[in-house]
């Protein structure tokens, strides 16, 4: 039992007797005594009270010369903020004073409108074995049982991110990237787990507490897949490569060609494309899934819905776009854009943009000249060159999101301008109509067109504003970005993190560029 106290009225004033805890009970705290005396509005000597609680020798310590009126046994209730729990602390009566009854406690709870989850057995047990200065739960609500949102379980790797292995000599192995999710006809691709509704709770006041609403979903599927009749499972209709494209599960085939040149013309294919040789200057390859090129890409255009793998590299004005990741041996005077990561041995005088991270590895591992942008991280051995090549390194926000924000700003400004230009005509027509003016059919038709345009522009402005707000929230959620140089960052290199910037003025080695104290600073790797 916990330690507790009792007030004693004597001829010399009012004192306190403190009892030690028994078994595994906790010792009495001085605040427990002070709370009780404050609640009863009894004046006391703080030093005397503290002395008595410290000694705990069951000797009467006089803390005031006043002889107070005898205090009955009592309890103090406390309800949690969510009204789910009510606790009580019982205090003993002044020596010889009256005890409480079980019915009094129940009546006090009823007076406080505590009607649900009353722990009568606990209350009864107190009156059987009185334990003072101990918090006990006298009423407990029924907690809310939250439900579960519906979810789709995918039975293949949906987050393929290529990470080529480094050979012992420092070169990169581009042949074993594990980027293909091979499936056979009949393979299970996805399973739908239905939503599970929650159960309402009840607080101690008898009020219902609603469970959060749960979200439904369904399996989104595309070509070469079969959805079961109950819409709970998705299987492959044929063998191929399974991916998620525009939110839908699709199984795509792979097209293989020797070269892309005059013999093939430009290629536009829904599945994956493998080019065993080269893509000639001026030609283009567009694939709904992956593009793999074993030869050089020079002055060609590549557009992939998923990943691009260039086992040699890209140069001389090549323009490469990937909805996933890009792996290439080198990049020289080319433009690369990927929603995912970009990995290369070196990047020279190129514009490179990644929606996640850029890793420049291998023997050389340098970024020199041009502009290289990634949302989360850029890592290389060397940034810039000892010749002072103007090199811009930028991290901290999804580049695609920033471009879309600029586009939305432009669209909203144009829509607002158009709305303001047609507003006077519509308002003037309405006023003249109310005044009884008559209009020709052509005039009415013209105003009706303007009103329809007003409605369309207003809806467009609203949709753009909502998307703009969502994208701004997405930018605010961007995690901390970093630039890592494993060797040397040379003067002539500019490092931008978000809206902050640092110009490298002297060689920097083995460091991380991070944001700290409102500025771009260097930190050890």
LINFEN-V592801 format. One record per residue. N is the residue number from 1. RES is the residue in one letter. PSI is psi in whole degrees, -180 to 180 (* if undefined). BURIAL is b if it has 16 or more other C-alpha atoms within 10 Angstrom, else e. Layout:
# LINFEN-V592801
N&RES&PSI&BURIAL / N&RES&PSI&BURIAL
This chain:
# LINFEN-V592801
1&X&144&b / 2&X&156&b / 3&X&151&b / 4&X&179&b / 5&X&166&b / 6&X&137&b / 7&X&143&b / 8&X&126&b / 9&X&122&b / 10&X&177&e / 11&X&-20&e / 12&X&0&e / 13&X&-160&e / 14&X&132&b / 15&X&179&b / 16&X&139&b / 17&X&125&b / 18&X&130&b / 19&X&137&b / 20&X&155&b / 21&X&157&e / 22&X&158&e / 23&X&-122&e / 24&X&22&e / 25&X&162&e / 26&X&146&e / 27&X&155&b / 28&X&140&b / 29&X&145&e / 30&X&-31&e / 31&X&-30&e / 32&X&-41&e / 33&X&-45&b / 34&X&-38&b / 35&X&-41&e / 36&X&-48&b / 37&X&-38&e / 38&X&-41&e / 39&X&-36&e / 40&X&-1&e / 41&X&45&e / 42&X&124&e / 43&X&147&e / 44&X&162&b / 45&X&113&e / 46&X&-41&e / 47&X&-43&e / 48&X&-42&b / 49&X&-46&b / 50&X&-39&b / 51&X&-44&e / 52&X&-43&b / 53&X&-36&b / 54&X&-44&e / 55&X&-41&e / 56&X&48&b / 57&X&12&e / 58&X&15&e / 59&X&145&e / 60&X&124&b / 61&X&117&b / 62&X&122&b / 63&X&-6&b / 64&X&144&b / 65&X&-13&b / 66&X&141&b / 67&X&106&e / 68&X&166&b / 69&X&145&e / 70&X&138&e / 71&X&130&b / 72&X&164&b / 73&X&140&b / 74&X&172&b / 75&X&150&b / 76&X&126&e / 77&X&151&b / 78&X&130&e / 79&X&138&b / 80&X&160&e / 81&X&-36&e / 82&X&3&e / 83&X&20&b / 84&X&-16&b / 85&X&134&b / 86&X&125&b / 87&X&159&b / 88&X&142&b / 89&X&122&b / 90&X&143&b / 91&X&140&b / 92&X&158&b / 93&X&160&b / 94&X&146&b / 95&X&117&b / 96&X&-4&e / 97&X&179&e / 98&X&148&e / 99&X&156&e / 100&X&167&e / 101&X&162&e / 102&X&-38&e / 103&X&-32&e / 104&X&-40&e / 105&X&-46&b / 106&X&-38&b / 107&X&-38&e / 108&X&-39&e / 109&X&-42&b / 110&X&-39&e / 111&X&-34&e / 112&X&8&e / 113&X&28&e / 114&X&109&b / 115&X&-13&b / 116&X&141&b / 117&X&26&b / 118&X&127&b / 119&X&78&e / 120&X&-36&e / 121&X&-39&e / 122&X&-44&e / 123&X&-44&b / 124&X&-40&e / 125&X&-35&e / 126&X&-45&e / 127&X&-18&e / 128&X&-38&e / 129&X&85&e / 130&X&126&e / 131&X&107&b / 132&X&163&b / 133&X&36&b / 134&X&127&b / 135&X&124&b / 136&X&148&b / 137&X&119&b / 138&X&-11&b / 139&X&136&b / 140&X&122&b / 141&X&170&b / 142&X&116&b / 143&X&152&e / 144&X&136&b / 145&X&105&e / 146&X&144&b / 147&X&-170&b / 148&X&136&b / 149&X&150&b / 150&X&149&b / 151&X&156&b / 152&X&124&b / 153&X&122&e / 154&X&135&b / 155&X&35&e / 156&X&166&e / 157&X&114&e / 158&X&-8&e / 159&X&58&e / 160&X&123&b / 161&X&111&b / 162&X&133&b / 163&X&88&b / 164&X&144&b / 165&X&147&e / 166&X&131&e / 167&X&169&e / 168&X&-31&e / 169&X&3&e / 170&X&-9&e / 171&X&167&b / 172&X&135&b / 173&X&109&e / 174&X&4&b / 175&X&-21&e / 176&X&78&e / 177&X&-13&e / 178&X&47&e / 179&X&-6&b / 180&X&126&e / 181&X&89&e / 182&X&132&e / 183&X&156&b / 184&X&161&e / 185&X&133&e / 186&X&-9&e / 187&X&142&b / 188&X&126&b / 189&X&-39&b / 190&X&151&b / 191&X&135&b / 192&X&127&b / 193&X&114&b / 194&X&157&b / 195&X&150&e / 196&X&112&e / 197&X&149&b / 198&X&175&b / 199&X&134&e / 200&X&152&b / 201&X&175&b / 202&X&128&b / 203&X&178&b / 204&X&-13&b / 205&X&2&b / 206&X&13&b / 207&X&138&e / 208&X&137&e / 209&X&113&b / 210&X&144&e / 211&X&152&b / 212&X&143&e / 213&X&148&e / 214&X&152&e / 215&X&143&e / 216&X&162&e / 217&X&-180&e / 218&X&165&e / 219&X&123&b / 220&X&126&b / 221&X&155&b / 222&X&-147&b / 223&X&152&e / 224&X&29&b / 225&X&158&b / 226&X&122&b / 227&X&133&b / 228&X&162&e / 229&X&-37&e / 230&X&2&e / 231&X&27&e / 232&X&-20&e / 233&X&153&b / 234&X&132&b / 235&X&163&b / 236&X&134&b / 237&X&-30&b / 238&X&168&b / 239&X&148&b / 240&X&-155&b / 241&X&121&b / 242&X&133&b / 243&X&174&b / 244&X&119&b / 245&X&120&b / 246&X&39&e / 247&X&-7&e / 248&X&144&e / 249&X&124&b / 250&X&151&b / 251&X&118&b / 252&X&154&b / 253&X&174&b / 254&X&127&b / 255&X&128&e / 256&X&130&e / 257&X&158&e / 258&X&-55&b / 259&X&162&b / 260&X&108&b / 261&X&-153&b / 262&X&-27&e / 263&X&-22&e / 264&X&-29&e / 265&X&-174&e / 266&X&149&b / 267&X&131&b / 268&X&104&e / 269&X&141&b / 270&X&-30&b / 271&X&-147&b / 272&X&153&b / 273&X&130&b / 274&X&123&b / 275&X&114&b / 276&X&-28&e / 277&X&-123&e / 278&X&164&b / 279&X&117&b / 280&X&159&b / 281&X&134&b / 282&X&-9&e / 283&X&163&b / 284&X&151&b / 285&X&123&b / 286&X&125&b / 287&X&142&b / 288&X&-22&b / 289&X&-120&b / 290&X&156&b / 291&X&125&b / 292&X&124&b / 293&X&123&b / 294&X&-19&b / 295&X&-166&b / 296&X&150&b / 297&X&113&b / 298&X&114&b / 299&X&28&b / 300&X&166&b / 301&X&128&b / 302&X&136&b / 303&X&114&b / 304&X&140&b / 305&X&-23&b / 306&X&-115&b / 307&X&155&b / 308&X&126&b / 309&X&118&b / 310&X&106&b / 311&X&-20&b / 312&X&-68&b / 313&X&-173&b / 314&X&142&b / 315&X&177&b / 316&X&57&b / 317&X&11&b / 318&X&144&b / 319&X&113&b / 320&X&128&b / 321&X&135&b / 322&X&135&b / 323&X&-13&b / 324&X&-116&b / 325&X&162&b / 326&X&129&b / 327&X&127&b / 328&X&150&b / 329&X&-43&b / 330&X&163&b / 331&X&125&b / 332&X&120&b / 333&X&48&b / 334&X&169&b / 335&X&124&b / 336&X&135&b / 337&X&125&b / 338&X&138&b / 339&X&-28&b / 340&X&-144&b / 341&X&164&b / 342&X&130&b / 343&X&133&b / 344&X&163&b / 345&X&-29&b / 346&X&151&b / 347&X&121&b / 348&X&121&b / 349&X&52&b / 350&X&161&b / 351&X&115&b / 352&X&128&b / 353&X&129&b / 354&X&139&b / 355&X&-8&b / 356&X&-82&b / 357&X&158&b / 358&X&126&b / 359&X&120&b / 360&X&103&b / 361&X&-176&b / 362&X&-169&b / 363&X&-46&e / 364&X&-59&b / 365&X&41&b / 366&X&152&b / 367&X&116&b / 368&X&124&b / 369&X&163&b / 370&X&-164&b / 371&X&127&b / 372&X&123&b / 373&X&137&b / 374&X&151&b / 375&X&-42&b / 376&X&-50&b / 377&X&144&b / 378&X&128&b / 379&X&130&b / 380&X&164&b / 381&X&-41&b / 382&X&135&b / 383&X&128&b / 384&X&-161&b / 385&X&164&b / 386&X&-7&e / 387&X&1&e / 388&X&33&e / 389&X&132&b / 390&X&108&b / 391&X&126&b / 392&X&124&b / 393&X&126&b / 394&X&130&b / 395&X&169&b / 396&X&-12&b / 397&X&145&b / 398&X&117&b / 399&X&-38&b / 400&X&-37&e / 401&X&-42&b / 402&X&-40&e / 403&X&-41&e / 404&X&-37&e / 405&X&-42&b / 406&X&-40&e / 407&X&-42&e / 408&X&-41&b / 409&X&-43&e / 410&X&-45&e / 411&X&-43&b / 412&X&-38&b / 413&X&-41&e / 414&X&-42&e / 415&X&-41&b / 416&X&-40&e / 417&X&-43&e / 418&X&-39&e / 419&X&-43&b / 420&X&-29&e / 421&X&-31&e / 422&X&-13&e / 423&X&-47&e / 424&X&-38&e / 425&X&-45&e / 426&X&-45&e / 427&X&-41&e / 428&X&-41&e / 429&X&-44&b / 430&X&-42&e / 431&X&-44&e / 432&X&-35&e / 433&X&-42&e / 434&X&-30&e / 435&X&-3&e / 436&X&10&e / 437&X&150&e / 438&X&144&e / 439&X&154&e / 440&X&158&e / 441&X&-38&e / 442&X&-40&e / 443&X&-43&e / 444&X&-44&e / 445&X&-39&e / 446&X&-43&e / 447&X&-37&b / 448&X&-39&e / 449&X&-41&e / 450&X&-39&b / 451&X&-39&b / 452&X&-40&e / 453&X&-39&e / 454&X&-43&b / 455&X&-44&e / 456&X&-44&e / 457&X&-39&b / 458&X&-44&b / 459&X&-42&e / 460&X&-43&b / 461&X&-41&b / 462&X&-46&e / 463&X&-43&e / 464&X&-38&b / 465&X&-41&b / 466&X&-44&e / 467&X&-39&e / 468&X&-44&b / 469&X&-41&e / 470&X&-42&e / 471&X&-35&b / 472&X&-39&e / 473&X&-39&e / 474&X&-41&e / 475&X&-40&b / 476&X&-25&e / 477&X&-3&e / 478&X&132&e / 479&X&171&e / 480&X&133&e / 481&X&157&b / 482&X&149&b / 483&X&127&b / 484&X&127&b / 485&X&118&b / 486&X&-9&b / 487&X&-99&b / 488&X&136&b / 489&X&120&b / 490&X&156&b / 491&X&147&b / 492&X&-6&b / 493&X&132&b / 494&X&128&b / 495&X&117&b / 496&X&128&b / 497&X&109&b / 498&X&-126&b / 499&X&2&e / 500&X&158&e / 501&X&149&b / 502&X&132&b / 503&X&122&e / 504&X&117&b / 505&X&-19&e / 506&X&155&e / 507&X&136&b / 508&X&134&b / 509&X&145&b / 510&X&61&b / 511&X&164&b / 512&X&137&b / 513&X&119&b / 514&X&166&b / 515&X&125&b / 516&X&133&e / 517&X&39&e / 518&X&22&e / 519&X&162&e / 520&X&124&b / 521&X&166&e / 522&X&143&b / 523&X&152&e / 524&X&153&e / 525&X&*&e
